Amino acid sequence: MKSKLLITALLVSIALVGCGGDNETEQVTVTLTETGNFPIVPEGEELVIEVFAPLRSGVTSYSRENNSFTRKFEDYTGLTLDWQEVPSADRVQKLNALMQSGTYPDLILDHW
């Protein structure tokens, strides 16, 4: 009985290791300013943050042109927000499709 349990545990471990996928990650190098200083990204550099967000009632866009928060945030930090806006009614379907695609944004906002 003990040996069967040990063999089963070993096989499960091997299966999990085999299904781990590749460990290759994309290396991104970004120069940032010293801790506590703004903007975070030095002038002349660009760091884009992809943001998935459902459009709340009364909001037409979160883009820099239409949203004062985005404008102030980008000016203050030096970051660029790339909004992936979806109608609020479609948010669950779009989020599920996004999760299944394997390509994720840097930030997902939902129910905020």
LINJODA-V857467 format. One record per pair of residues at least 4 apart in sequence whose C-alpha atoms are under 8 Angstrom apart, sorted by the first residue. I is the first residue (numbers start at 0). J is the second residue. Records with the same first field share a line. If there is no record, write none. Layout:
I->J ; J
This chain:
0->4
1->5
2->6
3->7
4->8
5->9
6->10
7->11
8->12
9->13
10->14
11->15
12->16
13->17
14->18
15->19
29->46
30->40 ; 41 ; 44
31->39 ; 40 ; 41
32->36 ; 37 ; 38 ; 39 ; 40 ; 41
33->39
37->75 ; 76 ; 77
38->74 ; 75 ; 76 ; 77
39->76 ; 77 ; 78
40->44 ; 45 ; 46 ; 76 ; 77 ; 78
41->77
42->77
45->77 ; 78 ; 79
46->77 ; 78 ; 79
47->78 ; 79 ; 80 ; 81
48->78 ; 79 ; 80 ; 81 ; 104 ; 105 ; 106
49->80 ; 81 ; 82 ; 83 ; 104 ; 105 ; 106
50->80 ; 81 ; 82 ; 83 ; 104 ; 105 ; 106 ; 107 ; 108
51->82 ; 83 ; 84 ; 85 ; 104 ; 106 ; 107 ; 108
52->82 ; 83 ; 84 ; 85 ; 107 ; 108 ; 109
53->84 ; 85 ; 86 ; 87 ; 90 ; 108 ; 109
54->58 ; 59 ; 60 ; 61 ; 84 ; 85 ; 86 ; 87
55->86 ; 87
56->87
59->65
60->65 ; 66 ; 84
61->65 ; 66 ; 69 ; 82 ; 84
62->66 ; 69 ; 70 ; 80 ; 81 ; 82
63->67 ; 69 ; 70
64->70
66->70
67->71
68->72
69->73 ; 80
70->74
71->75
72->76 ; 77 ; 78
73->77 ; 78 ; 79 ; 80
74->78
85->89 ; 90 ; 93
86->90
89->93
90->94
91->95
92->96
93->97
94->98
95->99
96->100
97->101 ; 102 ; 103
98->102 ; 103
